[in-house]
């Protein structure tokens, strides 16, 4: 499914609202300055994701994912390259990179961060819909992006939204990806809602 520039801009705005709220929640919980933004967003097929991941992220990543179901359904995931994951956990916990203590808190810390950010992004989308979604328990996993997405996607033409997320924590630049996989028809429902909202705004 190919989206127009205006539709992509609208989706990016929803993502940025969500990650902004997620950053605010993390700031309050962890008492450190965290800024997150989504400068780039695109819609890919599974084949397109495979081609891109082989070029940009062929190695294992640390991910936190959860499934959602309701008026739209699918799976959303926050993925960090290993080095970014270690830098993020070290910054949030005060542990030294590469230490055994850091390894012991990595899964719990990333799971908490991922849960907050993923729920904030989905909350931004559901607030736009004014509808409620049901969520699974967050799941932590390590693998390549393509393998992890393939476990949820059975058809190569499923729409996948990949958003580049940039984290700034105490002068550390940390990269991650927010990946949203929609079931058949769900992205169309979201785009229709965006179009209807745009039309009503113009009429007002």
C-alpha positions as CSV (number, residue, x, y, z in Angstrom):
1,X,0.0,0.0,0.0
2,X,1.5,3.3,-1.1
3,X,0.7,6.4,1.0
4,X,0.8,10.0,-0.1
5,X,3.2,12.5,1.5
6,X,0.3,14.1,3.4
7,X,-0.7,10.7,4.8
8,X,2.9,9.9,5.8
9,X,3.2,13.3,7.5
10,X,0.0,12.7,9.5
11,X,1.2,9.3,10.6
12,X,4.6,10.8,11.6
13,X,2.8,13.4,13.6
14,X,0.9,10.7,15.5
15,X,4.2,8.9,16.2
16,X,5.9,12.0,17.4
17,X,3.0,12.9,19.8
18,X,3.3,9.3,21.1
19,X,7.0,9.3,21.6
20,X,6.9,12.7,23.2
21,X,4.4,11.5,25.8
22,X,6.6,8.4,26.3
23,X,9.6,10.6,26.9
24,X,7.7,12.7,29.4
25,X,6.7,9.6,31.3
26,X,10.3,8.3,31.4
27,X,11.6,11.7,32.5
28,X,9.2,11.6,35.5
29,X,10.0,8.0,36.4
30,X,13.8,8.0,36.0
31,X,14.5,11.7,36.8
32,X,16.7,12.2,33.7
33,X,16.3,14.3,30.6
34,X,15.2,12.1,27.7
35,X,14.1,13.4,24.3
36,X,12.7,11.2,21.6
37,X,11.7,12.2,18.0
38,X,10.8,10.4,14.8
39,X,12.5,12.2,11.9
40,X,11.6,9.5,9.3
41,X,8.8,7.1,8.7
42,X,8.0,4.8,5.8
43,X,5.6,2.0,4.8
44,X,7.2,-1.2,3.6
45,X,6.2,-4.8,2.6
46,X,7.9,-7.7,4.3
47,X,10.1,-8.1,1.2
48,X,11.0,-4.4,1.4
49,X,11.8,-4.8,5.1
50,X,14.1,-7.8,4.4
51,X,16.0,-5.8,1.8
52,X,16.5,-2.8,4.0
53,X,17.4,-4.8,7.1
54,X,20.0,-6.7,5.3
55,X,21.7,-3.4,4.4
56,X,21.1,-1.5,7.6
57,X,20.5,-3.9,10.4
58,X,21.6,-7.5,9.5
59,X,22.7,-8.3,13.0
60,X,20.6,-9.1,16.1
61,X,18.7,-6.4,17.8
62,X,17.0,-6.1,21.2
63,X,13.3,-5.7,20.9
64,X,10.2,-5.2,23.0
65,X,6.9,-6.0,21.3
66,X,3.3,-6.4,22.0
67,X,0.2,-7.4,20.0
68,X,-2.9,-5.2,19.8
69,X,-6.4,-6.0,18.8
70,X,-9.6,-4.1,18.3
71,X,-10.9,-1.8,15.5
72,X,-7.3,-2.2,14.1
73,X,-5.0,-5.1,15.0
74,X,-1.4,-6.0,14.6
75,X,1.9,-6.0,16.4
76,X,4.1,-3.1,17.5
77,X,7.8,-3.3,18.3
78,X,10.6,-1.1,19.6
79,X,14.0,-2.3,18.4
80,X,17.6,-1.3,19.4
81,X,20.9,-2.4,17.9
82,X,23.0,-4.1,20.6
83,X,25.3,-1.1,21.2
84,X,22.4,1.4,21.4
85,X,20.6,-1.0,23.9
86,X,23.7,-1.1,26.1
87,X,24.2,2.7,26.0
88,X,20.5,3.2,26.8
89,X,20.5,0.8,29.8
90,X,23.8,2.2,31.1
91,X,22.5,5.7,30.9
92,X,19.3,4.8,32.7
93,X,20.7,2.6,35.4
94,X,24.2,4.1,36.0
95,X,25.9,0.8,35.5
96,X,29.1,0.5,33.5
97,X,28.8,-0.7,29.9
98,X,30.0,-4.3,29.5
99,X,29.7,-5.0,33.3
100,X,27.9,-8.2,34.6
101,X,25.6,-5.8,36.5
102,X,24.5,-4.2,33.3
103,X,23.7,-7.5,31.7
104,X,21.6,-8.5,34.7
105,X,19.3,-5.5,34.4
106,X,19.2,-5.1,30.6
107,X,16.1,-7.2,29.9
108,X,14.0,-5.6,32.7
109,X,15.1,-2.0,31.8
110,X,14.5,-2.3,28.1
111,X,11.2,-4.0,28.7
112,X,10.1,-1.2,30.9
113,X,11.3,1.5,28.5
114,X,9.8,-0.3,25.5
115,X,6.5,-0.8,27.3
116,X,6.2,2.9,28.1
117,X,7.1,4.1,24.6
118,X,5.1,1.5,22.6
119,X,2.0,2.1,24.8
120,X,2.4,5.9,24.3
121,X,2.6,5.5,20.5
122,X,-0.4,3.2,20.4
123,X,-2.2,5.5,22.9
124,X,-1.6,8.4,20.5
125,X,-3.2,6.4,17.7
126,X,-6.1,5.2,19.7
127,X,-6.8,8.7,21.0
128,X,-7.0,9.8,17.4
129,X,-9.5,7.0,16.8
130,X,-11.3,7.5,20.1
131,X,-11.5,3.8,20.4
132,X,-10.0,1.2,22.7
133,X,-7.5,-1.6,21.9
134,X,-6.6,-4.7,23.8
135,X,-2.9,-5.4,24.3
136,X,-0.9,-8.5,25.0
137,X,1.9,-8.7,27.7
138,X,5.1,-7.1,26.4
139,X,7.6,-9.6,25.1
140,X,11.4,-9.2,25.0
141,X,13.4,-11.0,22.3
142,X,16.8,-10.8,20.4
143,X,17.0,-11.6,16.7
144,X,17.3,-9.9,13.4
145,X,14.5,-7.4,12.6
146,X,13.4,-9.5,9.6
147,X,13.2,-12.7,11.5
148,X,11.2,-11.1,14.3
149,X,8.7,-9.5,12.0
150,X,8.4,-12.7,9.9
151,X,7.2,-14.5,13.0
152,X,4.1,-12.2,13.0
153,X,3.7,-11.8,9.2
154,X,2.7,-14.7,7.0
155,X,2.1,-12.7,3.8
156,X,4.8,-10.7,2.0
157,X,2.5,-7.8,1.2
158,X,1.5,-7.0,4.8
159,X,1.9,-3.2,5.4
160,X,4.7,-2.5,7.9
161,X,5.4,1.0,9.2
162,X,9.0,1.5,10.2
163,X,9.8,4.7,12.1
164,X,13.3,5.8,12.9
165,X,13.4,6.9,16.6
166,X,16.2,9.1,17.9
167,X,16.8,9.1,21.6
168,X,18.8,11.9,23.3
169,X,19.8,11.1,26.9
170,X,22.3,13.3,28.6
171,X,24.1,14.0,25.4
172,X,24.1,10.4,24.2
173,X,22.7,9.9,20.7
174,X,20.9,6.5,20.7
175,X,19.1,5.1,17.7
176,X,16.2,2.8,17.6
177,X,13.3,1.8,15.4
178,X,9.6,1.6,16.1
179,X,8.0,-1.0,13.9
180,X,4.2,-1.3,13.4
181,X,2.8,-4.3,11.6
182,X,-0.8,-4.1,10.7
183,X,-3.2,-7.0,10.0
184,X,-5.0,-7.0,6.6
185,X,-7.2,-3.9,6.3
186,X,-6.1,-2.2,9.5
187,X,-3.8,0.4,7.9
188,X,-6.6,1.2,5.5
189,X,-8.9,1.9,8.4
190,X,-6.3,4.2,10.0
191,X,-5.7,6.1,6.8
192,X,-9.4,6.5,6.2
193,X,-9.7,8.0,9.7
194,X,-6.9,10.4,9.0
195,X,-8.5,11.4,5.7
196,X,-11.9,11.9,7.4
197,X,-10.3,14.0,10.1
198,X,-8.5,16.2,7.5
199,X,-11.8,16.7,5.6
200,X,-13.7,17.7,8.7
201,X,-10.9,20.1,9.7
202,X,-11.1,21.8,6.3
203,X,-14.8,22.1,6.6
204,X,-14.5,23.8,10.0
